[in-house]
């Protein structure tokens, strides 16, 4: 009997131990499962955060890519027409730093004389820059860039174009062919001169790129007396006559700040009369 009782007690004790062990194992498994779930949750959050950061970076990169590509496309188009910049692959900073706030990356390009051109050419680089990705496509009309041709390498075209670019971007007013833009201290002959936007500068003026098209408005410095003569005719008619006269007198598209006023010469008066008659029957289409 004693032996049976001991065996029964031992059996009960063994069951209790087994039961306790199972309970402990369940608790341990729950803890492990809880830890795994917590780790998985943290890992999932990290993965989601990393994915969001990657997506944000990709979006930012895409934004930078299209913007820089539009700049690069314009540089390539101008280089194809006028040769490499001087120095090669370098730009000139504008005299007005605020231009780079209006159009990030804005600069000026300088092209040295070559086999096709005997003058230095300075061109704005950023007035026509699209500021939204949806505006940067091959069929987009991006507006205008501006240029000045000079007989020598000098700082004044950079300063003059910086002022012109600032006016164009801040005013929102389109600058058209045969506009006369005040530039009182440009010509040395006398104050009150102007920049005349040429219709036919003898240079490429229309450019198409993979990010849109733009026009190059080449400007020519004219004296106060020449501008005054043009103002005597309505609208832009006087500018059309003045451009033709200056072309006849071999002023071309190059701004020579030191040249004398031409209105005092008999050749100017003859050319003016001839071109005024020739153009009077042709309406100004710009």
PyMOL commands that set and color helices and strands:
alter all, ss='L'
color gray80, all
select helices_A, chain A and resi 2-82+99-102+133-135+156-171+224-231+237-248+266-279
alter helices_A, ss='H'
color red, helices_A
select strands_A, chain A and resi 107-111+120-125+141-150+180-182+194-197+206-209+212-222+254-255
alter strands_A, ss='S'
color yellow, strands_A
deselect
rebuild
show_as cartoon
